[in-house]
Amino acid sequence: MENYEILDTDKKAKKNNVVTIGSKFTLKMGTEKNSPVQEYLLVGSTEADILEHRISNESPLGQAVMGKAEGDVVEGVARAGKFSYKLMEIA
């Protein structure tokens, strides 16, 4: 506890306009005009719950989206294979 630092990740994310832990973000799940859009919250591994759209920063998607800005393409590899999404918005 002697060497801890409290981070205001929400303030940092908004200032830099990139995804960090605590960021809510929206991904477009395909390239088609009518592709589905999904909102997620990036959290630590102990708070992750896919049914609640809470993605761990240690997951393949969490690692891929970390540090990305609105409009960036998010790419990575998960058990199901390669993925590529467009980061639409950081709330």
The first five atom37 places (N, CA, C, CB, O) and aatype in JSON, in Angstrom:
{
  "aatype": [12, 6, 2, 18, 6, 9, 10, 3, 16, 3, 11, 11, 0, 11, 11, 2, 2, 19, 19, 16, 9, 7, 15, 11, 13, 16, 10, 11, 12, 7, 16, 6, 11, 2, 15, 14, 19, 5, 6, 18, 10, 10, 19, 7, 15, 16, 6, 0, 3, 9, 10, 6, 8, 1, 9, 15, 2, 6, 15, 14, 10, 7, 5, 0, 19, 12, 7, 11, 0, 6, 7, 3, 19, 19, 6, 7, 19, 0, 1, 0, 7, 11, 13, 15, 18, 11, 10, 12, 6, 9, 0],
  "atom_mask": [
    [1, 1, 1, 1, 1],
    [1, 1, 1, 1, 1],
    [1, 1, 1, 1, 1],
    [1, 1, 1, 1, 1],
    [1, 1, 1, 1, 1],
    [1, 1, 1, 1, 1],
    [1, 1, 1, 1, 1],
    [1, 1, 1, 1, 1],
    [1, 1, 1, 1, 1],
    [1, 1, 1, 1, 1],
    [1, 1, 1, 1, 1],
    [1, 1, 1, 1, 1],
    [1, 1, 1, 1, 1],
    [1, 1, 1, 1, 1],
    [1, 1, 1, 1, 1],
    [1, 1, 1, 1, 1],
    [1, 1, 1, 1, 1],
    [1, 1, 1, 1, 1],
    [1, 1, 1, 1, 1],
    [1, 1, 1, 1, 1],
    [1, 1, 1, 1, 1],
    [1, 1, 1, 0, 1],
    [1, 1, 1, 1, 1],
    [1, 1, 1, 1, 1],
    [1, 1, 1, 1, 1],
    [1, 1, 1, 1, 1],
    [1, 1, 1, 1, 1],
    [1, 1, 1, 1, 1],
    [1, 1, 1, 1, 1],
    [1, 1, 1, 0, 1],
    [1, 1, 1, 1, 1],
    [1, 1, 1, 1, 1],
    [1, 1, 1, 1, 1],
    [1, 1, 1, 1, 1],
    [1, 1, 1, 1, 1],
    [1, 1, 1, 1, 1],
    [1, 1, 1, 1, 1],
    [1, 1, 1, 1, 1],
    [1, 1, 1, 1, 1],
    [1, 1, 1, 1, 1],
    [1, 1, 1, 1, 1],
    [1, 1, 1, 1, 1],
    [1, 1, 1, 1, 1],
    [1, 1, 1, 0, 1],
    [1, 1, 1, 1, 1],
    [1, 1, 1, 1, 1],
    [1, 1, 1, 1, 1],
    [1, 1, 1, 1, 1],
    [1, 1, 1, 1, 1],
    [1, 1, 1, 1, 1],
    [1, 1, 1, 1, 1],
    [1, 1, 1, 1, 1],
    [1, 1, 1, 1, 1],
    [1, 1, 1, 1, 1],
    [1, 1, 1, 1, 1],
    [1, 1, 1, 1, 1],
    [1, 1, 1, 1, 1],
    [1, 1, 1, 1, 1],
    [1, 1, 1, 1, 1],
    [1, 1, 1, 1, 1],
    [1, 1, 1, 1, 1],
    [1, 1, 1, 0, 1],
    [1, 1, 1, 1, 1],
    [1, 1, 1, 1, 1],
    [1, 1, 1, 1, 1],
    [1, 1, 1, 1, 1],
    [1, 1, 1, 0, 1],
    [1, 1, 1, 1, 1],
    [1, 1, 1, 1, 1],
    [1, 1, 1, 1, 1],
    [1, 1, 1, 0, 1],
    [1, 1, 1, 1, 1],
    [1, 1, 1, 1, 1],
    [1, 1, 1, 1, 1],
    [1, 1, 1, 1, 1],
    [1, 1, 1, 0, 1],
    [1, 1, 1, 1, 1],
    [1, 1, 1, 1, 1],
    [1, 1, 1, 1, 1],
    [1, 1, 1, 1, 1],
    [1, 1, 1, 0, 1],
    [1, 1, 1, 1, 1],
    [1, 1, 1, 1, 1],
    [1, 1, 1, 1, 1],
    [1, 1, 1, 1, 1],
    [1, 1, 1, 1, 1],
    [1, 1, 1, 1, 1],
    [1, 1, 1, 1, 1],
    [1, 1, 1, 1, 1],
    [1, 1, 1, 1, 1],
    [1, 1, 1, 1, 1]
  ],
  "atom_positions": [
    [[0.82, -1.2, 0.0], [0.0, 0.0, 0.0], [0.86, 1.26, 0.0], [-0.93, 0.0, 1.2], [0.37, 2.35, -0.3]],
    [[2.11, 1.12, 0.32], [2.99, 2.27, 0.39], [3.21, 2.93, -0.98], [4.32, 1.85, 0.98], [3.37, 4.14, -1.07]],
    [[3.21, 2.11, -2.03], [3.52, 2.63, -3.36], [2.31, 2.55, -4.3], [4.68, 1.86, -3.96], [2.45, 2.08, -5.42]],
    [[1.17, 3.0, -3.87], [-0.01, 2.93, -4.71], [-0.32, 4.31, -5.3], [-1.21, 2.42, -3.91], [0.13, 5.34, -4.81]],
    [[-1.1, 4.27, -6.37], [-1.53, 5.49, -7.03], [-2.96, 5.3, -7.48], [-0.6, 5.86, -8.23], [-3.28, 4.29, -8.11]],
    [[-3.83, 6.24, -7.18], [-5.22, 6.18, -7.6], [-5.31, 6.85, -8.97], [-6.17, 6.88, -6.56], [-4.9, 7.99, -9.15]],
    [[-5.85, 6.1, -9.94], [-5.96, 6.61, -11.3], [-7.4, 6.97, -11.61], [-5.44, 5.58, -12.31], [-8.31, 6.2, -11.31]],
    [[-7.6, 8.11, -12.18], [-8.92, 8.51, -12.67], [-8.96, 8.14, -14.14], [-9.2, 10.06, -12.43], [-8.74, 8.98, -15.01]],
    [[-9.26, 6.86, -14.42], [-9.2, 6.37, -15.8], [-10.23, 7.04, -16.69], [-9.4, 4.87, -15.82], [-9.98, 7.23, -17.88]],
    [[-11.38, 7.41, -16.15], [-12.4, 8.07, -16.94], [-11.89, 9.42, -17.44], [-13.69, 8.25, -16.13], [-12.06, 9.75, -18.61]],
    [[-11.28, 10.18, -16.57], [-10.75, 11.49, -16.94], [-9.61, 11.34, -17.95], [-10.26, 12.25, -15.69], [-9.52, 12.1, -18.91]],
    [[-8.74, 10.37, -17.73], [-7.6, 10.13, -18.62], [-8.1, 9.71, -20.01], [-6.66, 9.04, -18.04], [-7.59, 10.2, -21.02]],
    [[-9.07, 8.82, -20.06], [-9.59, 8.34, -21.34], [-10.22, 9.47, -22.12], [-10.6, 7.22, -21.12], [-10.01, 9.58, -23.33]],
    [[-10.99, 10.31, -21.45], [-11.63, 11.42, -22.15], [-10.6, 12.43, -22.64], [-12.65, 12.11, -21.24], [-10.74, 12.97, -23.73]],
    [[-9.57, 12.68, -21.83], [-8.53, 13.63, -22.21], [-7.78, 13.15, -23.44], [-7.56, 13.85, -21.05], [-7.55, 13.91, -24.37]],
    [[-7.41, 11.88, -23.44], [-6.65, 11.32, -24.54], [-7.53, 10.73, -25.63], [-5.71, 10.26, -24.03], [-7.05, 10.39, -26.72]],
    [[-8.83, 10.61, -25.35], [-9.8, 10.04, -26.28], [-9.4, 8.65, -26.76], [-9.98, 10.96, -27.47], [-9.54, 8.32, -27.94]],
    [[-8.91, 7.83, -25.82], [-8.56, 6.44, -26.1], [-9.2, 5.54, -25.05], [-7.02, 6.25, -26.13], [-9.58, 6.0, -23.98]],
    [[-9.31, 4.27, -25.38], [-9.89, 3.29, -24.45], [-8.88, 2.9, -23.39], [-10.38, 2.04, -25.22], [-7.74, 2.54, -23.7]],
    [[-9.3, 2.98, -22.13], [-8.53, 2.52, -20.99], [-9.47, 1.73, -20.1], [-7.86, 3.71, -20.21], [-10.67, 1.67, -20.37]],
    [[-8.95, 1.12, -19.04], [-9.82, 0.41, -18.1], [-10.83, 1.42, -17.54], [-8.98, -0.26, -16.94], [-10.46, 2.51, -17.11]],
    [[-12.08, 1.04, -17.55], [-13.16, 1.91, -17.1], [-13.88, 2.61, -18.24], [0.0, 0.0, 0.0], [-14.9, 3.26, -18.01]],
    [[-13.37, 2.48, -19.45], [-14.0, 3.13, -20.61], [-15.19, 2.33, -21.11], [-12.98, 3.31, -21.74], [-15.15, 1.1, -21.15]],
    [[-16.25, 3.04, -21.48], [-17.35, 2.45, -22.23], [-17.07, 2.76, -23.69], [-18.77, 3.0, -21.76], [-16.71, 3.88, -24.04]],
    [[-17.25, 1.75, -24.53], [-16.98, 1.96, -25.95], [-17.95, 1.16, -26.79], [-15.54, 1.59, -26.28], [-18.52, 0.17, -26.34]],
    [[-18.14, 1.61, -28.03], [-19.06, 0.97, -28.95], [-18.29, 0.46, -30.15], [-20.17, 1.95, -29.39], [-17.49, 1.18, -30.75]],
    [[-18.53, -0.81, -30.5], [-17.88, -1.43, -31.64], [-18.9, -1.77, -32.7], [-17.12, -2.69, -31.2], [-20.01, -2.22, -32.4]],
    [[-18.52, -1.55, -33.95], [-19.33, -2.02, -35.08], [-18.78, -3.39, -35.45], [-19.29, -1.02, -36.31], [-17.59, -3.53, -35.72]],
    [[-19.65, -4.39, -35.48], [-19.24, -5.78, -35.58], [-19.0, -6.28, -37.01], [-20.25, -6.63, -34.94], [-18.77, -7.47, -37.19]],
    [[-19.04, -5.43, -37.99], [-18.8, -5.86, -39.37], [-18.6, -4.66, -40.27], [0.0, 0.0, 0.0], [-18.57, -3.52, -39.81]],
    [[-18.47, -4.92, -41.55], [-18.23, -3.85, -42.51], [-19.48, -3.42, -43.26], [-17.18, -4.28, -43.49], [-19.48, -2.39, -43.93]],
    [[-20.53, -4.19, -43.14], [-21.78, -3.86, -43.83], [-22.42, -2.64, -43.19], [-22.75, -5.05, -43.8], [-22.22, -2.36, -42.01]],
    [[-23.2, -1.91, -43.98], [-23.86, -0.71, -43.49], [-24.78, -1.01, -42.3], [-24.67, -0.06, -44.61], [-24.88, -0.2, -41.37]],
    [[-25.44, -2.15, -42.32], [-26.38, -2.53, -41.26], [-25.77, -3.48, -40.23], [-27.61, -3.17, -41.87], [-26.5, -4.15, -39.5]],
    [[-24.44, -3.55, -40.16], [-23.79, -4.42, -39.19], [-24.17, -4.02, -37.77], [-22.26, -4.37, -39.35], [-24.36, -2.84, -37.49]],
    [[-24.29, -5.01, -36.88], [-24.67, -4.7, -35.5], [-23.61, -3.87, -34.78], [-24.93, -5.98, -34.73], [-22.42, -3.96, -35.07]],
    [[-24.08, -3.08, -33.84], [-23.22, -2.25, -32.99], [-23.44, -2.71, -31.56], [-23.52, -0.71, -33.17], [-24.58, -2.92, -31.14]],
    [[-22.36, -2.85, -30.8], [-22.45, -3.32, -29.42], [-21.63, -2.44, -28.5], [-21.98, -4.79, -29.32], [-20.51, -2.05, -28.84]],
    [[-22.17, -2.12, -27.33], [-21.47, -1.32, -26.34], [-20.85, -2.24, -25.28], [-22.42, -0.3, -25.68], [-21.48, -3.2, -24.84]],
    [[-19.62, -1.92, -24.88], [-18.9, -2.69, -23.87], [-18.31, -1.74, -22.83], [-17.79, -3.55, -24.51], [-18.18, -0.54, -23.07]],
    [[-17.95, -2.31, -21.69], [-17.21, -1.63, -20.64], [-15.94, -2.42, -20.41], [-18.06, -1.49, -19.32], [-16.0, -3.62, -20.19]],
    [[-14.77, -1.76, -20.47], [-13.5, -2.43, -20.25], [-13.19, -2.42, -18.75], [-12.36, -1.75, -21.06], [-13.1, -1.36, -18.14]],
    [[-13.04, -3.61, -18.17], [-12.83, -3.76, -16.73], [-11.65, -4.69, -16.46], [-14.11, -4.3, -16.05], [-11.11, -5.31, -17.38]],
    [[-11.27, -4.79, -15.2], [-10.26, -5.76, -14.79], [-10.82, -7.17, -14.86], [0.0, 0.0, 0.0], [-12.03, -7.36, -14.96]],
    [[-9.94, -8.15, -14.8], [-10.36, -9.54, -15.0], [-11.37, -10.03, -13.95], [-9.15, -10.43, -14.98], [-12.21, -10.88, -14.27]],
    [[-11.3, -9.54, -12.74], [-12.22, -10.01, -11.7], [-13.62, -9.44, -11.86], [-11.69, -9.66, -10.33], [-14.57, -9.96, -11.27]],
    [[-13.78, -8.38, -12.64], [-15.08, -7.75, -12.86], [-15.73, -8.16, -14.17], [-14.94, -6.26, -12.81], [-16.87, -7.77, -14.44]],
    [[-15.04, -8.92, -15.0], [-15.53, -9.27, -16.33], [-16.81, -10.11, -16.25], [-14.45, -10.03, -17.11], [-16.93, -10.99, -15.39]],
    [[-17.74, -9.83, -17.14], [-19.0, -10.57, -17.24], [-19.54, -10.34, -18.65], [-20.03, -10.13, -16.14], [-20.16, -9.31, -18.92]],
    [[-19.32, -11.29, -19.52], [-19.72, -11.13, -20.92], [-21.21, -10.9, -21.08], [-19.3, -12.34, -21.73], [-21.64, -10.19, -21.99]],
    [[-22.02, -11.5, -20.19], [-23.47, -11.31, -20.28], [-23.88, -9.87, -19.96], [-24.18, -12.26, -19.33], [-24.93, -9.41, -20.4]],
    [[-23.04, -9.16, -19.21], [-23.29, -7.76, -18.88], [-22.46, -6.82, -19.77], [-22.96, -7.5, -17.39], [-22.43, -5.61, -19.54]],
    [[-21.8, -7.39, -20.78], [-20.97, -6.63, -21.73], [-19.8, -5.95, -21.04], [-21.81, -5.59, -22.46], [-19.4, -4.85, -21.42]],
    [[-19.25, -6.61, -20.01], [-18.08, -6.13, -19.28], [-16.89, -6.99, -19.71], [-18.31, -6.18, -17.71], [-16.8, -8.16, -19.33]],
    [[-15.99, -6.41, -20.49], [-14.88, -7.13, -21.1], [-13.61, -6.91, -20.29], [-14.68, -6.67, -22.56], [-13.28, -5.79, -19.93]],
    [[-12.9, -8.0, -20.01], [-11.64, -7.93, -19.28], [-10.54, -7.31, -20.13], [-11.23, -9.32, -18.81], [-10.46, -7.55, -21.34]],
    [[-9.7, -6.53, -19.5], [-8.55, -5.96, -20.19], [-7.54, -7.04, -20.58], [-7.88, -4.9, -19.31], [-6.64, -6.79, -21.38]],
    [[-7.67, -8.23, -20.01], [-6.77, -9.34, -20.32], [-7.3, -10.24, -21.44], [-6.54, -10.16, -19.07], [-6.57, -11.1, -21.92]],
    [[-8.54, -10.04, -21.85], [-9.13, -10.84, -22.92], [-8.54, -10.4, -24.27], [-10.69, -10.71, -22.93], [-7.99, -9.3, -24.37]],
    [[-8.66, -11.24, -25.3], [-8.17, -10.82, -26.61], [-8.8, -9.51, -27.11], [-8.43, -11.92, -27.62], [-8.1, -8.66, -27.65]],
    [[-10.1, -9.36, -26.92], [-10.76, -8.11, -27.33], [-10.3, -6.95, -26.47], [-12.28, -8.26, -27.25], [-10.04, -5.86, -26.99]],
    [[-10.2, -7.16, -25.18], [-9.74, -6.1, -24.27], [-8.34, -5.63, -24.6], [0.0, 0.0, 0.0], [-8.07, -4.43, -24.6]],
    [[-7.45, -6.56, -24.88], [-6.08, -6.19, -25.25], [-6.05, -5.45, -26.58], [-5.19, -7.45, -25.34], [-5.29, -4.5, -26.75]],
    [[-6.89, -5.87, -27.52], [-6.91, -5.25, -28.84], [-7.47, -3.82, -28.81], [-7.73, -6.09, -29.8], [-7.02, -2.96, -29.57]],
    [[-8.44, -3.57, -27.94], [-9.09, -2.26, -27.92], [-8.35, -1.24, -27.04], [-10.52, -2.41, -27.43], [-8.54, -0.03, -27.2]],
    [[-7.52, -1.72, -26.14], [-6.8, -0.84, -25.21], [-5.93, 0.16, -25.98], [-5.93, -1.68, -24.23], [-5.11, -0.22, -26.82]],
    [[-6.11, 1.44, -25.68], [-5.31, 2.5, -26.31], [-5.81, 2.95, -27.66], [0.0, 0.0, 0.0], [-5.22, 3.85, -28.27]],
    [[-6.89, 2.35, -28.16], [-7.43, 2.72, -29.47], [-8.32, 3.96, -29.34], [-8.23, 1.55, -30.08], [-8.88, 4.23, -28.28]],
    [[-8.43, 4.7, -30.43], [-9.24, 5.92, -30.49], [-10.46, 5.69, -31.38], [-8.41, 7.12, -31.01], [-10.51, 4.72, -32.14]],
    [[-11.43, 6.58, -31.28], [-12.63, 6.5, -32.12], [-12.22, 6.48, -33.58], [-13.59, 7.68, -31.83], [-11.37, 7.26, -34.02]],
    [[-12.85, 5.58, -34.34], [-12.56, 5.44, -35.76], [-11.5, 4.4, -36.07], [0.0, 0.0, 0.0], [-11.37, 3.99, -37.23]],
    [[-10.74, 3.97, -35.06], [-9.71, 2.95, -35.28], [-10.33, 1.59, -35.56], [-8.78, 2.86, -34.05], [-11.45, 1.3, -35.13]],
    [[-9.6, 0.77, -36.29], [-9.98, -0.62, -36.5], [-9.3, -1.45, -35.42], [-9.59, -1.12, -37.94], [-8.1, -1.33, -35.19]],
    [[-10.08, -2.28, -34.77], [-9.6, -3.14, -33.68], [-9.48, -4.55, -34.24], [-10.56, -3.1, -32.42], [-10.48, -5.13, -34.67]],
    [[-8.28, -5.09, -34.23], [-8.05, -6.44, -34.77], [-7.35, -7.3, -33.75], [-7.23, -6.38, -36.07], [-6.57, -6.82, -32.93]],
    [[-7.64, -8.59, -33.8], [-7.0, -9.53, -32.9], [-7.37, -10.95, -33.23], [0.0, 0.0, 0.0], [-8.04, -11.23, -34.22]],
    [[-6.92, -11.85, -32.37], [-7.2, -13.28, -32.54], [-7.74, -13.83, -31.23], [-5.92, -14.06, -33.0], [-7.14, -13.63, -30.17]],
    [[-8.87, -14.51, -31.3], [-9.48, -15.17, -30.15], [-9.62, -16.66, -30.49], [-10.88, -14.53, -29.79], [-9.24, -17.08, -31.58]],
    [[-10.15, -17.43, -29.57], [-10.33, -18.87, -29.82], [-11.16, -19.14, -31.07], [-11.0, -19.52, -28.62], [-10.91, -20.11, -31.78]],
    [[-12.13, -18.28, -31.33], [-13.01, -18.47, -32.49], [-12.33, -18.04, -33.8], [-14.3, -17.68, -32.31], [-12.87, -18.27, -34.88]],
    [[-11.16, -17.43, -33.71], [-10.44, -16.99, -34.9], [-10.15, -15.5, -34.88], [0.0, 0.0, 0.0], [-10.27, -14.85, -33.84]],
    [[-9.79, -14.97, -36.02], [-9.46, -13.55, -36.15], [-10.72, -12.7, -36.07], [-8.7, -13.27, -37.47], [-11.79, -13.13, -36.5]],
    [[-10.57, -11.49, -35.52], [-11.69, -10.55, -35.51], [-11.2, -9.18, -35.94], [-12.34, -10.49, -34.12], [-10.03, -8.84, -35.8]],
    [[-12.14, -8.41, -36.46], [-11.85, -7.04, -36.88], [-13.13, -6.22, -36.7], [-11.35, -6.98, -38.36], [-14.16, -6.52, -37.3]],
    [[-13.05, -5.2, -35.86], [-14.2, -4.34, -35.57], [-13.78, -2.89, -35.73], [-14.76, -4.61, -34.14], [-12.59, -2.58, -35.71]],
    [[-14.74, -2.01, -35.88], [-14.47, -0.58, -35.93], [-14.91, 0.03, -34.6], [-15.21, 0.1, -37.15], [-16.03, -0.2, -34.15]],
    [[-14.03, 0.81, -33.98], [-14.35, 1.5, -32.73], [-15.14, 2.77, -33.08], [-13.05, 1.85, -31.92], [-14.59, 3.73, -33.61]],
    [[-16.41, 2.75, -32.79], [-17.31, 3.83, -33.18], [-17.32, 5.0, -32.21], [-18.71, 3.3, -33.32], [-17.31, 6.16, -32.62]],
    [[-17.33, 4.69, -30.9], [-17.47, 5.76, -29.91], [-16.86, 5.33, -28.58], [-18.96, 6.12, -29.72], [-16.91, 4.17, -28.2]],
    [[-16.28, 6.31, -27.89], [-15.83, 6.11, -26.52], [-16.66, 7.04, -25.66], [-14.28, 6.4, -26.36], [-16.64, 8.25, -25.85]],
    [[-17.4, 6.46, -24.72], [-18.3, 7.27, -23.89], [-17.62, 7.67, -22.6], [-19.59, 6.5, -23.58], [-18.23, 8.36, -21.77]]
  ]
}
